[in-house]
Amino acid sequence: MPDSPSSVSRRSLLLGGTAAVGLGLAAGPASAAAFPGAGRPPLATDPFTLGVASGDPWCDSVVLWTRLAVDPLAETGLGGMPERRVEVRWQVARDERFRHVVRSGTTTASPSSAHSVHVEPRGLREGTEYFYRFRVDGHVSPVGRTTTTPARSTGRDLTMCFASCSHFGEGYFTAYRRLAEDQPDLVLHLGDYQYEYAAKAADVRQVVGEETRTLAGYRQRHAQYKTDPDLRLAHATAPWLVVWDDHETENNWADEVPEAPDPGFLDRRAAAFQAYYENMPLRRSARPRGIDMRLYRRFAWGDLATFHMLDTRQYRDDQACGDGTKVDCAERLDPARTITGAEQERWLTDGLRRSRARWDVLGQQVFFAQRDLTAGEKQGFSMDAWDGYRANRDRIATALGHARNAVVLTGDVHRAWAGEIKENADLPDSRGVGVELVATSVTSGGDGGEDTNATVLAENPHLKFYKNRRGYVRTRFTAGELRADFRSLPYVRTPDAPAETTASFVTEDRDPTLHRV
């Protein structure tokens, strides 16, 4: 990627390493003048141990996030912060040394929200790179880089990386660092950002606390994840669009149905939702109300790409036939079964029908295209994926066929896949309606291996690629094509692995097929 003013800025951020993630951070006369005053009694210890983040970018606004924690692993989940409100100053500038501040203000971090901060500055310029930071009682946060979206066609291409499934105990988050080094304009996280499980004997890093069930537990777990310097770097590099899958709450939950009978599940769900909001760069419109949280939403990158971010957990029917991989499960064919819920389905199909974007992108969690997992004449499907909700999937596939170019992005399965979505999933030669790109995990499942999964690929000719290594996917959207590079790491059970591109595919404008390059 050639040097430009923005790429040079991003590179200087990266070269700063994880301790500073930027420049101009030292407290002193200039910094004190920029942030006059502070609440008392002051915090004696650095409260920015969890870093900074941005997300949900609009053409004139972006969410700026931090969460104050002087002791991130405190069992109360409150990060060792005092039981009082804390004044937080924030700045947005056009340069990383903050010589040209364009927005600034003061907000309050409260114990009721685990001292998290969500700032939504308005009046920013469209399609513009910005830098931001926070200050509390003389402590200055790391600098984050963010960007607003272009409001219309500007000829500006988009580099976007997406990832999923990062288990703290099962590996090091090197993939996040390699993702940051690719200097994306935007990052999508498609679920399983954190895992609810307690520590296991085979873990390579110690997970603190019991299995997360309470608000304190979820807050502590999120905080531990953000003590990881590679994750903090990825957050500070670009704005994120996030959606959850199951492990942010518990494995394989479905609406109000837990994995196993649990009379306290709705309390657990409410706690998980609250902690998720507190720890993600989400807009106030996503603030949970008890067991409900509106997470599906839409973002436009000018008229180049529209991102439809889905929630396939909160509104789904329970998995058919007892979950797992099942053969001859008639229940999955019930036309009334839904993975999206009726309201979200209407929202999505209406959005696809009205879209004028060159690329319509679904950011979602579980495998969308049909995937027969059983060799021979019998067909076996995962009941946790869209295969367990056949009619709902077919209606969405029809809607994708009306888009100029449809792309489905997926996580969940801890493997990299690439495939083509067919109008009729049972007819491999039927009309294509889009492509699906599936990110492997960041760490979940450990190092992986060199298995080829040849049997499943042979059963599914519309699936073109499989890789069992950890990593992420880097994409490049232009007017004429989408390029996807599958970035893989040879190991994650020890830190600092290199990343390599193990496969690249191009999808051309108005051609819903994958071409390996």
N, C-alpha and C positions, 0 to 999 in steps of 0.2 A: 504494500500500500504506500503510495507516494507521500512525502512529507507535505503538510499543509499547516496553517496556523493552529487549527484545532488538534491535528495529530501530534504536533510538537508539544502542545500543552499537555495532552494526555500522556505522552511519553515521559515528560518531566515529572508528572505525578507518579508514574510507575517506578521511575528510577529512584524516587525518594524512599522506596521500600515501605514496609508496613508500619514502621514506627511513626513516620510523619505523614505519609500519603499526600505530600504536598509541601508548599513553602509558606513562609510568612506566618509561622505559628507561634513563635516565641513571644511570651508575655513581656511587655515593656512599655515605655511611654507611648509609642504609637498605637499599640494594641489597646492600652488602657483608655486612650482618648477616643478610640473607635467604639469602645464599649464602656461608657461611664457608669460608675456605681455598681452595686451588687447587694443582694440581700444579706442579712446577718442573722445568726452567726454564719460565717463563711465555711465552705467545705474545705477541709485541709488536704484532701486526697483527690486526685484526678477523677472526675465523674464520667469521662468519655471513654471508658474501657470497652464499650460495645460498638464504638465507631459511629459512622454516619451513613445515611442512605438517602436516595431519592427515588421517586416513582410516580406512576400514573400521570405521565406528561401530557399537557394540552399545548395548544399553540401559544397561549399567553400565561401559562401557569404550570407548576410542577410541585409535587409534595416533597418537602424536606423533612427528614426524620432523624432523631437521635433518641436515646434512652439513657438516663443518668444512672450510673451504678458504680459505687466506690468499692463494692465487694460483690462481683457478679454472681458468685456461687452461694450466696447467703440462702439458708434453708427457707426463709420467709418468702423468697421470690422477689423481694423488694430491693435487691442489690445493695443492701447495707445503707440505704439512704435514710435520712432523718424523716420522722413522721410529720413533715410539713411541706408546704408548697415552696417551690424553688423558682426564682426568676431566671429565665434563660434568654440571652440575647442572640440574635441571628443576623447574618449578612449574606447578601447575594452580590457577586461582582462579575464583571466581564473578564477579569484576569485573575490568575491564581495567587498573585501577591496582594490583591485587594486594594489596588490603587484606584480602581474605577468601580466603586460600590454603587449599585443601581437600586437595591431594595434592602431595607433593614427594619428591625423591629424587636419587640419584646413579647415573650409568651411565658406561660407558667407551666411547670411540670408538677403534677400532683401525685401524692401517694395512691389515690384511687385508680390511677392509670399507670402504676408502676413507674412513675416519673418519666413516661414516654412523651415525646414531643412530635406533633404533626403540624407543620407550618405549610400554608398554601399561598405563597406570594402571587399576586396577580399583576397584570400590566407588563409582563415580560414580552420581549420581542419574539416573534415566531422563528422557528428553525435556528435558534441561537444557542451557542455553548455558554454555560455559566459555571461559576464556582461558588461554593457556599461553605459556611462554618458557623459554629455556635460558641458561646462563651458563658461560663458560670464562675463567679467568685474568683476571677483571675486565671481560671483554667480555660484554655482554648482547645477546641476540638481539632481533630484532623480535618483537612480540606477535602471536600467531595467535589466531583465534577458531574454536571448534569446537562441536559439539553431540553429545550422546548421542541415541539413538533412543527414541521412546516404546515402552514394553513392551506396551501394549494400547491399546484404543480410548480416546482422550482428547478426541476432537473436534478435534484439532489437524490442520490441513491441511499440505500439503507443497509448498514451492516448490523445484523441482529444475531445474538447467540442465545441458545436456550438449553436448559438443564433441568434435572429432577433427581430426587432420591439421594439425599445426602445423610447417611447414618454416621454420627460422630464417632462411635466406637469401632466401626468396621474399616476405617481407613482415614487417611489424611486428605484434606480438601485441596490438594494441589490442582485439581481440575478447575477450581474457581480462579486460581492465580493465572493459569494458562488462558482461561477465558478472558480475564482482564487484560492480559498482554496482547490479545487480538484487537483491543481498542474498539469495542462495539459502540454503536450509537444507542443501542437498546438491548436489555437483557430480559428474557422471559424465564420465570421459574414455574414449572408445571406440576408442582406438588411433591409431597413428602420432603419438605424443607427440613423438618426435624422428625425424630422417631420417639414414640412414647415408651419404648421398652426400657427396663432397668439394665444395668451392666450385665454382660455375659463373660464367661471365662475366656472365650476366644477373642475378645475385643483387643485391639491394639492401642486404644486410648480409653481412659477411664470415664465412663458415663456416671455422672453424679445423680444421686437420688433414686427413689423407687420408681416403678412404672407411673407415669404421669396420670393423675386422676383429678387433682385439685388445682385451683388457680395458682397457688404457690408453686406447685410442682411444674406446671406448664411454664410459668414465668422463669423459674430457675433453669429449666431445660433450654428454652429459647436463649437465655443469657449465656449459658455455656457454649452454645453453638457460635454465638457472635464473639466469643473470646478467641475464635480461630482467626489468625491474621489473614489467611488467604480469602476467607469469606468476607471479612471486612474490606479487603482491597477490592473485591469484585463489586460490592455494594457502592464503594466510593468512586468507581470508575464511570458508571453510566446509570441512567434511570432504569428501574425494574418495573415490570408488570408481573404480579404474582397471583396465583390461584392455588388452592390447596387440593390435596387428594385425601387419603384416609389417615395416614399416620400422624398428621398434625392433631388428630383427635384420638382415634384408635384404629387398628387394622380392620379393613373391610366393613366399616359401618355403612348403613344405608338409611338416610333420613333419620327417623326416630328408633331404628332397629340397631342394637349393638351387635358386635360379633358373637357374643355369648350372652345369655340372659343376665341382665344387670338392672335392678330397680333404680340405681342411681345414675343411669346413663345420661339422662337429660341434663342433670347438674354437671356432669363431666363435659358434655358437649358445650354447654354455656361457658364453662371455665376455659375450655380449649379455644373457643371463638374469641373470648375476651383477650386472652394472651396473644393469639395470632394477630389481632388488630393492633395491640400495643407494640408489637415487635416488627411490624411491616410498614413500608412507606405507602399507606393507603389513605384515600381521601375520607373526609368526615362522613360522607354518604355511606361508607362501608362500616361505620361503627355498629357493632352488634347490639341487638335488643333481645336479651335473654338467649334463647336457643336459635334465634334467627339472625342471619347476616347476609346482606345482599352483596355478593361477590362477582356475579356475572356482569360484565360491562363492556364497553366498546371504545376503541381508540383509533384515530385516523392519523397516518403519516402522510399528510397531504392527500392527494388522490392517487398516490403510488400504492399504498397498502392500508387496509383496515383490519385491525385485530379485534376479533370477537372472543373475549375471554370467558370460558364456560365454567360452571360448577356442576360436576356430575356426581356429587355425593349427597348434597343437602336435600335434593328433591326426588331421588330415585326410589323405585320400588325395591324391596329386598331382593337379593340375588336369587335367581331361579334354581329350583331343584337342589337346594341346600348348599349352593355356592360350589367353588372348585371347577375343575374341568369335567364336563359331562357329555355323554353320548346319548342321542335320542331323548333330549329334554324338550318335551312338547311345550312346557310352560314358557320357555323363552320366546316362542312364536306368538304368544297372546298379543293381539294388536293394542290392548289397553296398557300393556307394560311400558314404563317410561324410565329413562335414566336422567332426563333433563327436567321433568315436570312440564305440564302443559304451558304454563306462562313463559318459562324460559324458551321452550321450543318455538312458541309464536314470536317471541322477541328475536330469536336467531333467524328464523325463516323470513320474517319481515325485513330484518336488516340485510340479509343476503339479496332479497328481491330488490330492495331500494338502492343497494350499493352502486356507486359509480367508480369504485376503486379498481385499479388494474389487478391487484392481488387481494383476495379475501382470505384471511388467515384465522383459523380456529386454534386458540391456545387452550388445550384441554388435557385430560389426565390419562385416560385408559385407551387401549387399542381400539381404533375405529374400524378399519377394514376387516373383512372376514378373515379369520385365521384358524384353519382346521389343524388341530394339534394331534390328531390321531391318524396313523398310517392305515392305508387300505380304504375299503369302501365305506366303512363307518366314519362319521364325522364327529369329532370331539371339540367342544368350544369352551372357552373361559366364560363362566357365568358372571364374573366381575367386570368384564369388558362389554363393549357395545354389542357383541355377539349374543349376550344374554338379554338384549332388548332389541330384537331384530326389527320390529315394525318402526320403532322410534328412529333407529339408525337409517332405515330405508327412506323415511320421510326427509331426514336431514340430507341424505345423499342426493335425493331429487332436488332439494333446494341448492345444494352445492353445484349441481349441473347448470343452474341458471347464472352462476357467477362467471365473470370473464376468465378468471383463474382462481381455483380453489386449492388451498393448502391446509392440511390438518397437521398440527404439531402435537406430539404425544409424549408422555413419560411412563412411569409406573413399572415397566417390565424388566428393568435392570439389564437390558440388552439394546443395542442399536439395530434399528430396522429401517428399511425404506420400501415403500410399496405404492401401488396405484389403486385408486378407489374406483370400483366399477358400479355402474347403474344397477346391475343385477349381480349381487355378490356370488350367486351360484353359477353364473355364466362368465368364465374368464374372458371371453371374446366380446362381451357386451360393452357398450359405450363407456369410456372413462369420464369421470366427473371431477377428478382431482387427484392429488398425490398426498401421501402421508409420510412424514418424517418422524421417527421415534428416537428420542435421546436415550442413551443408556443412563446408568446411574453415575453420580459423582463418586460415591464410595460403596453404596449398598451392594452386598454380595462379595465384597473383597476384590481381589485382583482380577478375577475372571479367568478365562482360559482360551484355548484355540479350537474349541469345538465348532463345527461348521453348521450344525442344525440342518443337515442336508435333507433329512426326511420331511421336516416341516416345509422347507422351501419347495421341495418337489410336490407336496400336496397343495401348494398355494402359488401358482405361477405368476400371480399379480404382485407377489412379494419379491423384491429384487436384491435385497441385501440384508445381511445379519452379521453382527459382531458381538462377541462376549468379552468386551473390555470396558473399563470405566472411562468416562470422559463427558463430552458435550457435543453440540452441533453448532457450527458457525454458518450463517446464511448471508447471502448478498442479494438484495432485491434491486433490480433495475427495471426500466420500462420494457426491456426486451426479454429478460429471463430472470429466473431464480436459480442461484447456485447454492448448493448445500455441501459443506465439507464436514464429514464425520471425524471428529478429533478424538483420538484414543490415547490412553496412558497405559504403559506396560505393567504398572503396579501402583497400588495405593496404600498397601500395608506398611510401607516406609515412605517418608516424605520426598518431595522435590523431583518427582518423575518428569521426564520430558513428555511433550505431546507431539503426536504426528497425525497427519491426515491419512486415514486408512481407506477412505473411499470418497469420491466426489460425484455429485449428480447435478445435471442441469435440466430444468423444466423451462421450455420456451413459452413465450406469450401465446395463449390460445391453444396450447398443446398439452393436455393433462397426462403426459407420460414422463418417465424418468430416463434420462440419457446419461450413462456413465461416462465420465471424462477423466 
